[in-house]
Amino acid sequence: MPQLETDELTYHYPGSSQPSLKAVSVKISEGEFVAVIGANNSGKSTLCYALTGVVPQLYRGKMKGRVLINGTDSREKTVSEIAQHIGLVLQVPGNQMSGVRYTVFEEVAFGLENQGIAREKMTRQVEKVLAIMGLEKYSACSPYHLSGGQQQRLALATVLAVDPAILVLDEPTTFLDPQGAKLTFDILRRLQQQGKTVVIAEQKLDLIAEYADRVLAFDKGRLVMDGPPGDVLTSPMIKSIRLDWNRYTQVADLARRQGLWSKGLPLSTSLSDTIDGLLQGRCIHGHSR
């Protein structure tokens, strides 16, 4: 049984004449690292909200179809009940701060306090999560004195504190520099290796190619591609949905058009595969001459 499933999911935001999701059916298994891509207003953020019950329970609107969490319709649970199993990390970390806690430690502990967790157990859990996120030395700092990257890690820490099995992230690296973005993906990979399922809406195709097991591509509310990164990210359809190939795929395509890429070799999505492809093409091209 899939851990997460959408069945012909269609959703209209209140007052909108066009659906943000159109008959989306997808199954996500335990332990997968799934990237959701698409241009602005493609539906990827709405999918994140639907998987966590925010749509339609908080945004309201009109929803058809179903979202199933371990086989149970999400509408049978409250958003707070779903949050014990699925953690949502927003694009802007400041939007996820409680605003009522003065230190990083207290911010991470906030969700556990609301669950009535015993103080000793709560302290151990907060310390563990801060260590995972590399924030232990900022424990006594104000959340608002952290850098943007540190705040994004804090937002993820607040979600991790309640130990959900599934993490859903809506473009968490938008405001991060390349180093901060890669660090975020490194942390997510380690969490996946520990057994968590990761679903991330993201625009940085280089990172998706390196870390994701599977890519869902959206266009105007529809799921248009679903497959391994190497297949989806090198597909010509990427350009038709208002995205572009990453830099490595563009180099490989240029080499192929100039006869410097091995015939039949798939386009690459990473630096190492691009170098290998160029070397193979050079050898073949050299022999042909």
Secondary structure, 3 states (H helix, E strand, C coil): CCCEEEEEEEEECCCCCCCCEEEEEEEECCCCEEEEECCCCCCHHHHHHHHCCHHHHCCCCEEEEEEEECCEEHHHCCHHHHCCCEEEECCCHHHHCCCCCCCHHHHHHHHHHHCCCCHHHHHHHHHHHHHHCCCHHHCCCCHHHCCHHHHHHHHHHHHHCCCCCEEEEECCCCCCCHHHHHHHHHHHHHHHHCCCEEEEECCCHHHHHHHCCEEEEEECCEEEEEECHHHHCCCCHHHHCCCCCCHHHHHHHHHHHCCCCCCCCCCCCCHHHHHHHHHHHHHHHHHHC
